[in-house]
Amino acid sequence: MNQSALDPAGDHAAIIYQLFDVFLGITGFFFFLVLLFLGWAIWRRDRDDDREQKLRVGVAGWAALITIGLSVLTLGSYFADRSLAFAGAGQKPLRIKMTAQQWWWEVEYQDDNPSKTVITANELHLPAGRPVEIELASDDVIHSLWIPNLAGKQDLIPGRTTDLALLPRQTGHFRAQCAEFCGLQHAHMALDILVETPARFATWYGRSLQPAPVPVTDEQKRGYAIVTGRHCAGCHAITGTPAFGTVGPDLTRIASRATLAAGELPNVRSWLERWIDEPQAIKPGSHMPRVPLDTDELHATSAYLETLR
Ligand code: CUA
């Protein structure tokens, strides 16, 4: 999994990276020059030759160089800004609404046809080559969405919406992270970004529109009863079941996600059970309460949740 602004996989990140290179080159050049002059001044400090003439030439040359340097930075910024504004223009974007919560990400794929809305959490599946427009909101405090391989940071602010445009180019698995201190578990507020070929994305989208799979074995059925009939359903939703809470992440496809608890744990059975059993030990301060379950009930619950893919 990759999380690096120096390895762009999308147009916006590539434009910012080019601008970074320009700034690094120009400022590095001037830093080198300053050191050079400093060394030269120390070396020549005792010589007493025609200083005034040299000073005049030196200052004029220095001013000219600075003017050129600042002009390149200004023009570079201007053209980077224009390129960012026009990246992906003219293509119909994929529209997504993301809402930051303490401490996870709610993701809603929007469509003109409301029955084609897909809701998930802590992951973004994106088709390569298609522009994406994300509307950003927050339900509690200020967060910031940062997908370094695809774009710069954008804040999510309670009471107003902001937006972020992406144009992924390379398929791959990337990591994104909340980039604004938002409380105890700020460091554990990551999300998985999966850039896929358009065909794979369409497959994922089609599957996500289906209701959750029906439990088959007795253990899965017991788990279904626990998840939809007891405390879990008060906070979590599973499409096609009586669970429709909206406080926590949607669980309809939880087994297909790469990670649990907003990027904190690998999505394997042992961690799933520990997370359900001791949420406050794994993520202190999170809004996930401990649900009293005995060992059999815990196994049944994880057996059912594992069918949700
Ligand atoms: Cu959300 Cu930091």
Residues whose N, C-alpha, C, O or C-beta is under 5 A from the ligand:
A	BS01	CUA	H143 C178 A179 E180 F181 C182 H186 M189
